[in-house]
């Protein structure tokens, strides 16, 4: 894989999107940065990270998505790749909080932001942004976050972790192409709070209880409500309270 290492940048996603618009990059080109000043999270949020301590990376993915109805499959592939990589290095109690945050012991370790661009020839080119709390140990301002070093009790090599994730992502994409049923089953098995009564808040600021049943093929969260109806929510429509 081609690896571009930067010292500081506003956003690795923006850098990689700009670069790929100017030249034809090889698939799975990776950009990493020691310091990201304007990292982006889901739904317009901000991804804050301590300079030099964590893994901030973006991966170019081409020739995988060919239909807008398939875009969530990449989210599943990425979250599985990260979750399985962390499990392989013995980080315990790993789960995926819908749609693609990675937790350990209910603490957030990883944020993922995927940005898709539809090209004039109909191809969908994706930039996968992954932020992993690796060696940071101070989370006083982020009580719901933790890091690999805190949970495991030892530091990790960030570049080695990046290489493991990219190789696992290639494997997961191939897995989807050959066995999409078990690909999705693996995602459901990692799903945080699946089958457990959970508190939610909708975008009208109303709280309610529900039980996660699964996720639809286009990425909507399926929740069983107290009246026995199953409702599907988009990411902007509901927040899990935990």
QUIJOUR-V818348 format. One record per backbone hydrogen bond with DSSP energy under -1.0 kcal/mol. CO is the residue of the C=O (numbers start at 1). NH is the residue of the N-H. If there is no record, write none. Layout:
BEGIN
co=CO nh=NH
co=CO nh=NH
END
This chain:
BEGIN
co=2 nh=30
co=4 nh=32
co=6 nh=34
co=7 nh=35
co=9 nh=37
co=10 nh=38
co=11 nh=15
co=12 nh=16
co=13 nh=17
co=14 nh=18
co=15 nh=19
co=16 nh=20
co=17 nh=21
co=19 nh=23
co=26 nh=29
co=29 nh=60
co=30 nh=4
co=31 nh=58
co=32 nh=6
co=34 nh=52
co=35 nh=9
co=39 nh=47
co=42 nh=45
co=45 nh=41
co=50 nh=53
co=53 nh=135
co=55 nh=132
co=56 nh=33
co=57 nh=130
co=58 nh=31
co=59 nh=128
co=60 nh=28
co=61 nh=126
co=65 nh=124
co=67 nh=70
co=68 nh=71
co=70 nh=73
co=71 nh=74
co=72 nh=76
co=73 nh=77
co=74 nh=78
co=75 nh=79
co=76 nh=80
co=77 nh=81
co=78 nh=82
co=79 nh=83
co=80 nh=84
co=81 nh=85
co=82 nh=86
co=83 nh=87
co=84 nh=88
co=85 nh=89
co=86 nh=91
co=87 nh=90
co=93 nh=105
co=95 nh=103
co=96 nh=192
co=97 nh=101
co=101 nh=97
co=102 nh=109
co=102 nh=110
co=103 nh=95
co=104 nh=107
co=107 nh=104
co=108 nh=146
co=109 nh=133
co=110 nh=102
co=111 nh=131
co=113 nh=129
co=115 nh=127
co=117 nh=125
co=119 nh=122
co=123 nh=119
co=125 nh=117
co=126 nh=61
co=127 nh=115
co=128 nh=59
co=129 nh=113
co=130 nh=57
co=131 nh=111
co=132 nh=55
co=133 nh=148
co=134 nh=149
co=139 nh=142
co=142 nh=145
co=144 nh=108
co=147 nh=151
co=148 nh=152
co=149 nh=153
co=157 nh=161
co=158 nh=162
co=159 nh=163
co=160 nh=164
co=161 nh=165
co=162 nh=166
co=163 nh=167
co=164 nh=168
co=165 nh=169
co=166 nh=170
co=167 nh=171
co=168 nh=172
co=169 nh=173
co=170 nh=174
co=171 nh=175
co=172 nh=176
co=173 nh=177
co=174 nh=178
co=175 nh=179
co=179 nh=183
co=180 nh=184
co=181 nh=185
co=182 nh=186
co=183 nh=187
co=184 nh=188
co=185 nh=189
co=186 nh=190
co=190 nh=96
co=191 nh=194
co=193 nh=196
co=198 nh=210
co=199 nh=241
co=200 nh=208
co=201 nh=239
co=202 nh=205
co=206 nh=202
co=208 nh=200
co=210 nh=198
co=211 nh=224
co=212 nh=195
co=214 nh=222
co=216 nh=219
co=220 nh=216
co=221 nh=233
co=222 nh=213
co=222 nh=214
co=223 nh=231
co=224 nh=211
co=225 nh=228
co=229 nh=225
co=231 nh=223
co=233 nh=221
co=234 nh=237
co=237 nh=203
co=239 nh=201
END
